[in-house]
């Protein structure tokens, strides 16, 4: 069984960055954080036509908790920066920034 070490989260937003939604990346799980980081610009380019602004981040996944994550929480700031984190039953376990606000259930 292969372990997931990183998850690529891609968000598409309106002109004013007030209406945002998750976009489906062609590949969203990776065995290494470096592989996710390398794929990120290509995924963002592929999804560019699906929203006015497209942003994305790679989130580190703890292989020991891989099956326990149940939420991705994210917030896009007006400047276009993305804060995102993974949670296990409401407990923050990985984050790329501070205070994400939008919840999304991660289904596997």
C-alpha positions, 0 to 999 in steps of 0.5 A, a space after each residue: 500500500 502506498 502512503 500519501 505524504 501530500 495533498 494538492 488543494 486547488 481553489 477557484 475564485 471570482 474577480 473580487 475573491 469573495 466567491 470561492 470553491 474547490 476545484 478538482 485537480 487532475 492529481 490531488 494526492 502524492 507520495 512526497 511533498 516535493 512531488 506535489 510541489 512540482 506538480 502544483 504549477 501544472 495543475 494550476 495551469 490546467 484549471 485556469 479556465 475554471 475560475 477567474 482566479 485559481 490558487 493552490 497549496 500542497 498540504 503535508 499529510 502524516 501517513 500515520 493519520 492518512 485514513 483519519 483526516 475528515 476535513 480540509 479547512 481553507 480560506 482565500 484572503 482578498 490578496 489571493 493567498 490561501 490558508 489551508 489545513 487538514 483536521 481529524 475530528 475537529 483537531 488541527 493536525 497540519 496547516 500551511 497558514 493561520 485561521 482557515 475558515 471554510 470547511 470541506 469534507 474530504 471523501 476517499 
